[in-house]
């Protein structure tokens, strides 16, 4: 490009421009460039020093996003054009289009977009039952006052349409403030004192970004369902497919009414009677809880007179003893994934136990092989969940899925041939998920265990299910001895080497580390026999280990959680240390 052409461009183009050579130096600029830069002259200046944008980015025509520059309280959109023959050494024309008003309008539009929130008092029936009539009115008035004052600060419209539920309409800018403040309303409601020390908590579901108000309302309801499924006392935001979680500090409150258990047992019995066969599966590499609850559901199906099969491909070495005993009884049918897929049809009832996440089930393809799916689980709900199950029984308050199944067995009409071995398997499931009744136990947990004991469960036989070999014991002992203790009350350790039972060893080591005075939470990582890093996390409830394990693609409960990850055990350890450094617990 000759000098005359360059002069014409800089003289007659009606918006700020400059021309940059192949070295990134400004060779010329028009008089309007001072709208962008405050300097008197920018000739010979480096374009990267002026804009913070590399020359290669100006030249990249395949970039996904437009380039923008904020200067002098204005926003400019940047357009570029290679001059001359278009070669690599050709100069580049850079144009700055003032889009300040457009960007301000876009920001205003985004800030004023409608957000719908639904607020619900957790366990309202239980709260009412535990509060005397003379104090119930004062308690509800205090909750209502706190919620309305909070909404007023957000300039939001709020309406109570049930005794325990509100709907709130607000602008997105107000919702952004909620996120920035980490939903302090959850702490405010939790601080309200109820009779008998019963905790008062709130669940919030917020929908953002729906194309219509109806779609936004649908997102809010889905978010509230997710908050409930995760145990309450938290806020969930759904921005289309993106989901965000806040809160979840309280342990889930146990429900004293067993009415739902009776209803689910009756509904499951009807589904079984209307199906040609029943298939039961848990998560991959099942633990005692998944295996015990599967045996319990098998007994329900057999009592309904239905052909039943338990789907299991692989299992950890620690499950060998109980699996061997189950096979020796010849009372159960175990099938692998391929055989299960070959047998399944539209009239098959599939019961998924101890998980609700499709990706970690024993055979994910089986979920689409039948139209009738039942989910029975005690884990807090995650965004990855089996869609539209025919029947769902998810209770995060429960200690284990085995506890839920044990209750259902008591209310299953026509139950027969419930064996001593099945009682022991269910009791083993409860035992392992409660750390031998040391954590996450409620009245119903002990009632279920008591019923299983009366049904013939031998605690000595259950204990033998948990025996490990010498090598496993030494690995666990070594990891406990080498644990690192952080100042925030967190213990982190690694189980060296690899072992088929690494998941169990991690869990046992993590549980033992909680015995150390001053420790609030423990994390142990190690490699299983397939080279996958498994992580176990335990806490007393002050630290929510579930949300931390979700950072590694796992989940669980407030006090008990775990994950499987492609990171090495050492990488897991360093990431955990970084998380607690950022949290400043």
Secondary structure, DSSP 8 states (H G I E B T S, - for coil): --HHHHHHHHHH-SS-EEEE-TTSBEEEE-GGGGGT--SS--TT-BHHHHHS--HHHHH-TT-SS-EEEEETTEEEEEEEEE-TT--TTS-EEEEEEE-HHHHHHHHHHHHT-EEEEEEEETTHHHHHHTS-HHHHHHHHHHHHHHHHHHHHHTT-EEEEEETTEEEEEEEHHHHHHHHHTT-HHHHHHHTS--GGG----EEEEEEE--SSHHHHHHHHHHHHHHHHHTTSSEEEEEETTEEEEEE--S--------HHHHHHHHHHHHHHHTSSEEEEE-BSSB-HHHHHHHHHHHHHHHHTT-EEEEE-S-B-GGGHHHHHHHHHHT---EE-HHHHHHH--TTEEEEEES---GGGBTTGGGGGS-SEEEEEE-S---SS--TT-SEEEE-TTSS-HHHHHHHHHHH-TT-----HHHHHHHHHHHHHHTTTTTSS--HHHHHHHHHHHHTT--HHHHHHTT---HHHHHHHHHHHHT-EE-TTSEEEEEEEEE-TTHHHHHHHHHHHHTTSTT--EEEEEEE-TTS-EEEEEEESSSS-HHHHHHTTT-EE-SSEEEEEESS-HHHHHHHHHHHHHHHT-
